[in-house]
Amino acid sequence: MIFAISHNTNHGLIFYFIAALVVALSLWRINRVHNPVALICEIKLLVAVPWSFINSDYHISFRAFYMPVEYNEVAGVSHNWSQLYIGARITGGLVALPVQLSYVSLGDKADFQNWVERKQEEVMENT
């Protein structure tokens, strides 16, 4: 921004625009850090998903969309915590849901896993 202000040339408006764009994108990315990637609720799990399943790029979306998943539908997570597997553990029965759980701390991953397992046991006891 200082460069844009100090260089008063014919291209000054372009520098102002680029500087404002960089500042706006930086502030938007800082705001995105505070969005939860999963909400653990009593009845269902709410997982932030991309607005389109064509790509799993969360950085393009302007707000998080949450998909409700029942605890008994959770079959597992990928080795790098980037996908949540839901459905039955049979051939063709699983759906890979892209999630951002890879950014969660190790302690929170363990809490997430323990909570899902406890809820699955509760569902099995009630049926």
Secondary structure, DSSP 8 states (H G I E B T S, - for coil): -HHHHH--STTHHHHHHHHHHHHHHHHHHHHHTTS-SEEE-SSEEEEEE-S-SS---TTT-SS-EEEEEEGGGEEEE-TTSSEEEEE-SSTT-EEEEE--GGGS-HHHHHHHHHHHHHHHHHHHHH-
